[in-house]
Amino acid sequence: MSRPLSQFFRIIVTEYHQQKKLVKPCMLPIKIVKKYGEGLAKVICLKTPDGEEWKINLVNNDGKIWFGKGWKEFTQYYSLCQGHLLMFKYQRSSEFHVDIFDNTTVEINYPLKRVEAEKVSNNEEDRRTSKKRKANSSFEFGSTSCAKHHPHKRSKVKQVKTTLERAKEFKTSNPSFILAMGTSYVESRYCLTIPCEFGKRHFDLKKKIGDIYFGMLGEERVWRARYAIKMNRRRMKFEVTGGWYKFSKYNNLRVGDVCNFELILKTDMTFQVHIFRKTNEDNSKTN
């Protein structure tokens, strides 16, 4: 018995148009059109594993059906480029499920919105029901060395210490560490360094590269970044690079601010970030 014709794939092809690299339009396979063409709606829905739904107009051109309005936004959102492979599964007249693979044939890391946001939100709600935070919670402290190299900026150093004191007084019910934001964290390299001892205790040391997630109290959004475990002069170094820039910019982090990173979900390395501003100019995000 032959299997029903319901799946097909398309490989992304790009072209240059007016000096811009664009994804070429995608056409439905002829066999799919012959089998389902009459039942296809003029506007279909592409469903992706991250829970998103994309409305795409279908354009009929001499019996060939192409993805029209909405396709450009879809390709831009998932940063599709030459060699990406899309696996479509026809579900009914107006719906297709789509899995996306990069040019190494590995499924992509989909942008996070709903699932991870719910994890952060639910964990925060559990803590709200608690009458008080555990007094015996522990944290680790780390900071950049920018203040040490500028002794003439004593007023700023004094302000940072005050902010650090506020951060240290804040107790969490989960493992956490504290970092004072320096230039390399929020202005130039945007490369975050996690304290070595915290990394050794809570990271999977066999996994040298992986995803790490940051959430904020009151924010449904969760930011995904990448971490790497490196050896630097026989000492382990835990660095966060890709993705930290977006978190830093969105939350307006500045030199002198202090962040308490609370590990709320170890299986996915998800942190709730508590920000302590060096001034109270942004009360909406000041603890």
PATOR-426388 format. One record per residue (C-alpha): x, y, z; chain; residue number from 0. Coordinates in steps of 0.02 Angstrom, whole numbers, plus 32768, in hexadecimal, padded with zeros to 4 digits. Layout:
BEGIN
((X,Y,Z),"A",NUM);
...
//
This chain:
BEGIN
((8000,8000,8000),"A",0);
((8048,80A7,7FCD),"A",1);
((8056,8131,804F),"A",2);
((7FE8,81C9,8039),"A",3);
((803B,825C,7FE3),"A",4);
((8045,82DC,806E),"A",5);
((80FC,830C,8088),"A",6);
((817A,8368,801E),"A",7);
((8216,83D0,8036),"A",8);
((825C,846E,7FEA),"A",9);
((8310,84AC,7FEA),"A",10);
((8325,8566,7FFE),"A",11);
((8378,85C0,7F6D),"A",12);
((83AD,8676,7F77),"A",13);
((83CD,86F8,7EF1),"A",14);
((840E,87AA,7EE9),"A",15);
((8393,8832,7EBF),"A",16);
((83C8,88E8,7EC0),"A",17);
((8465,88B7,7F21),"A",18);
((83FD,885F,7FA6),"A",19);
((8400,87A4,7FC7),"A",20);
((834D,8765,7FC5),"A",21);
((82FA,86BB,7FD8),"A",22);
((82AA,8685,7F35),"A",23);
((81EF,8660,7F33),"A",24);
((81BC,85AE,7F61),"A",25);
((814B,8545,7EF3),"A",26);
((80DE,84B4,7F2A),"A",27);
((810B,840D,7ED5),"A",28);
((80A2,83E2,7E3D),"A",29);
((8069,833D,7E8A),"A",30);
((802C,8396,7F27),"A",31);
((7FCD,8413,7EBE),"A",32);
((7F7C,8389,7E56),"A",33);
((7F48,8329,7EF1),"A",34);
((7F10,83B8,7F62),"A",35);
((7F06,844F,7EEF),"A",36);
((7E49,845C,7EEA),"A",37);
((7E3C,8453,7FA6),"A",38);
((7EC6,84CE,7FCD),"A",39);
((7E8E,8572,8019),"A",40);
((7ECA,8618,7FD3),"A",41);
((7F1E,863B,8079),"A",42);
((7F75,85AB,80D2),"A",43);
((7FC5,859C,817C),"A",44);
((8078,8561,8196),"A",45);
((8091,8518,8245),"A",46);
((8141,850A,828B),"A",47);
((8184,84A7,8322),"A",48);
((8197,8546,8389),"A",49);
((80DA,855C,838C),"A",50);
((80D2,85E8,830E),"A",51);
((804F,85F1,8285),"A",52);
((806F,864E,81E3),"A",53);
((7FE8,8684,8169),"A",54);
((8026,8672,80B6),"A",55);
((7FC8,86A4,8019),"A",56);
((7FCB,8628,7F89),"A",57);
((7FE5,866D,7EDA),"A",58);
((7FA9,8608,7E43),"A",59);
((8010,8629,7DA7),"A",60);
((7FE7,85BC,7D10),"A",61);
((7FBB,8528,7D7D),"A",62);
((8055,853C,7DEA),"A",63);
((8038,8570,7E9E),"A",64);
((80B5,85DD,7EF8),"A",65);
((80C3,8621,7FA9),"A",66);
((809A,86DA,7FA0),"A",67);
((8076,875E,8023),"A",68);
((80BA,872C,80CD),"A",69);
((8146,86BD,8088),"A",70);
((81C8,8749,8093),"A",71);
((81A1,8769,814A),"A",72);
((81AB,86AF,816E),"A",73);
((8258,869F,811E),"A",74);
((829A,8738,8176),"A",75);
((825B,8701,8221),"A",76);
((82B7,865B,8216),"A",77);
((834E,86A6,81BC),"A",78);
((833D,862C,812B),"A",79);
((83CA,862C,80AE),"A",80);
((841C,85C6,8025),"A",81);
((8419,850C,804C),"A",82);
((8396,850C,80D7),"A",83);
((831A,847C,80C4),"A",84);
((8262,8487,80F0),"A",85);
((81FD,83E8,810C),"A",86);
((8143,8405,80F0),"A",87);
((80B8,8392,812A),"A",88);
((800B,83AF,80E5),"A",89);
((7F89,83A7,8170),"A",90);
((7EEA,83EC,8123),"A",91);
((7EB3,8469,809F),"A",92);
((7EF8,8500,80F8),"A",93);
((7F84,84BB,8164),"A",94);
((8036,847B,814D),"A",95);
((80AE,844A,81D7),"A",96);
((8161,8483,81B1),"A",97);
((8207,8447,81FA),"A",98);
((82A0,84AF,81D0),"A",99);
((8351,846B,81B9),"A",100);
((83EF,84D0,819D),"A",101);
((8472,84AE,8118),"A",102);
((84C7,842E,8189),"A",103);
((8425,83C5,8184),"A",104);
((8406,83E7,823E),"A",105);
((8360,842F,8278),"A",106);
((8371,84E5,82AA),"A",107);
((835E,852E,8357),"A",108);
((82B5,8583,8347),"A",109);
((829E,8630,8395),"A",110);
((8256,861B,8443),"A",111);
((81BA,8673,847B),"A",112);
((8130,860F,84C9),"A",113);
((816E,856B,8513),"A",114);
((8208,85AF,856A),"A",115);
((81AB,864B,859F),"A",116);
((812B,85DF,85F7),"A",117);
((81B5,8585,8655),"A",118);
((81FA,8629,8696),"A",119);
((814C,866D,86BD),"A",120);
((8114,85D0,8719),"A",121);
((81B3,85C9,877F),"A",122);
((819E,867F,87B0),"A",123);
((80EA,8660,87E4),"A",124);
((8121,85D2,8855),"A",125);
((819B,8645,88AD),"A",126);
((8116,86CA,88C8),"A",127);
((80AF,864F,892C),"A",128);
((813F,8636,89A4),"A",129);
((8138,86A3,8A40),"A",130);
((81F1,86C9,8A3E),"A",131);
((828E,869D,89E2),"A",132);
((8306,8620,8A2E),"A",133);
((8384,8677,8A9B),"A",134);
((8408,85F2,8A7F),"A",135);
((840D,8607,89C2),"A",136);
((84B9,861C,8975),"A",137);
((84FD,8685,88E7),"A",138);
((85A2,86A6,8895),"A",139);
((85E9,874D,8863),"A",140);
((8649,877E,87C9),"A",141);
((866C,8823,8773),"A",142);
((86D3,8874,86EC),"A",143);
((8775,88C9,871C),"A",144);
((874F,8970,86CA),"A",145);
((8744,89CD,8771),"A",146);
((87EF,898E,87A9),"A",147);
((8844,89DE,8715),"A",148);
((87F3,8A88,872E),"A",149);
((8814,8ABC,87E3),"A",150);
((87F2,8B72,87B6),"A",151);
((873A,8B48,879C),"A",152);
((871C,8B34,8857),"A",153);
((866C,8B79,8855),"A",154);
((8635,8AF5,87D8),"A",155);
((868B,8A69,883A),"A",156);
((8632,8AA0,88D7),"A",157);
((858C,8A9B,887C),"A",158);
((85AE,89EB,883C),"A",159);
((85D5,89AE,88EC),"A",160);
((852F,89F1,8928),"A",161);
((84D8,8994,889C),"A",162);
((8538,88F6,88C6),"A",163);
((8500,8900,8979),"A",164);
((844B,8906,8941),"A",165);
((8468,8870,88D0),"A",166);
((84BA,880C,895B),"A",167);
((842B,882D,89D1),"A",168);
((83B1,87E5,8954),"A",169);
((8395,872D,897F),"A",170);
((835E,86AA,8902),"A",171);
((831A,85FB,891E),"A",172);
((8386,85B3,8893),"A",173);
((8441,85B3,886C),"A",174);
((8479,865C,882B),"A",175);
((850E,86C8,8804),"A",176);
((8528,8784,87FB),"A",177);
((8581,87E9,8775),"A",178);
((85A5,88A3,876D),"A",179);
((8590,88DE,86BA),"A",180);
((8632,891C,866D),"A",181);
((865A,8964,85C3),"A",182);
((867C,88BB,8572),"A",183);
((85D1,887C,85AC),"A",184);
((855F,8908,8573),"A",185);
((85BD,897E,8500),"A",186);
((8645,892C,8498),"A",187);
((865C,886E,848B),"A",188);
((85B4,883D,84DA),"A",189);
((8607,879F,851B),"A",190);
((85CC,876A,85C7),"A",191);
((8640,8705,8639),"A",192);
((85EF,8691,86B8),"A",193);
((8650,8674,875B),"A",194);
((86B9,85D8,8748),"A",195);
((8684,8583,87EA),"A",196);
((85CB,859B,87C2),"A",197);
((85E7,8555,8714),"A",198);
((8640,84BA,8756),"A",199);
((85B3,8493,87CF),"A",200);
((851C,84B1,875F),"A",201);
((854F,8499,86A8),"A",202);
((8564,83F5,864D),"A",203);
((8620,83F7,8636),"A",204);
((8617,8374,85AD),"A",205);
((85B1,83EC,8543),"A",206);
((862B,8471,8509),"A",207);
((85AC,84D7,84A6),"A",208);
((84F2,84EB,84C4),"A",209);
((8459,8559,84D7),"A",210);
((8438,85C7,856E),"A",211);
((839A,862B,8591),"A",212);
((8377,86CE,85ED),"A",213);
((82CF,870C,862C),"A",214);
((8294,87A5,868A),"A",215);
((820E,87BB,870D),"A",216);
((8173,8800,86B8),"A",217);
((81B2,87D7,8609),"A",218);
((8162,874A,85A6),"A",219);
((81F5,8748,852E),"A",220);
((828B,86D6,8549),"A",221);
((8332,86FA,84F7),"A",222);
((839A,866A,84B5),"A",223);
((8456,867A,84B0),"A",224);
((84EA,8604,8498),"A",225);
((856D,85D4,8518),"A",226);
((8618,8586,8501),"A",227);
((868A,8530,857E),"A",228);
((8740,8553,8557),"A",229);
((87E9,852F,85A5),"A",230);
((884D,85CC,85C7),"A",231);
((88FA,85AA,8610),"A",232);
((88BE,8507,865D),"A",233);
((8828,8560,86A6),"A",234);
((8776,8546,866C),"A",235);
((871E,85DE,8626),"A",236);
((8662,85E9,860E),"A",237);
((8630,866B,858D),"A",238);
((8587,86A3,854B),"A",239);
((858C,86F3,849F),"A",240);
((8504,86EA,841B),"A",241);
((845E,872B,845C),"A",242);
((84A0,878A,84F2),"A",243);
((84AA,8828,8489),"A",244);
((83ED,8828,846A),"A",245);
((83C6,880A,8522),"A",246);
((843C,8895,8557),"A",247);
((83F6,8913,84DB),"A",248);
((833E,88EB,84FA),"A",249);
((8353,88FD,85B6),"A",250);
((83BF,899A,85A6),"A",251);
((8452,8956,860A),"A",252);
((84DB,89D3,862E),"A",253);
((8589,89D3,8678),"A",254);
((8577,89CF,8735),"A",255);
((84D3,8970,8739),"A",256);
((84D7,88CC,8799),"A",257);
((847A,882D,8768),"A",258);
((844B,8799,87D3),"A",259);
((843C,86FF,8765),"A",260);
((83C8,8680,87B7),"A",261);
((83CC,85CF,876E),"A",262);
((8315,859C,876A),"A",263);
((831B,850D,86EE),"A",264);
((83BD,84A9,86E9),"A",265);
((8385,842F,8662),"A",266);
((837A,84BD,85E3),"A",267);
((83F4,8534,863A),"A",268);
((836F,85B9,8651),"A",269);
((8395,8650,86BE),"A",270);
((8322,86D3,870B),"A",271);
((8385,8776,8707),"A",272);
((836C,87F6,8792),"A",273);
((83B3,88A0,8761),"A",274);
((83F1,8921,87DF),"A",275);
((840C,89CA,878D),"A",276);
((8499,8A3D,87BE),"A",277);
((8412,8AC4,87C0),"A",278);
((8356,8ABC,87D6),"A",279);
((8335,8B0B,872D),"A",280);
((82D9,8A70,86EE),"A",281);
((8264,8A3D,877A),"A",282);
((8208,89C0,870D),"A",283);
((829E,894C,870A),"A",284);
((82F2,8977,87AF),"A",285);
((82F1,88FE,8841),"A",286);
//
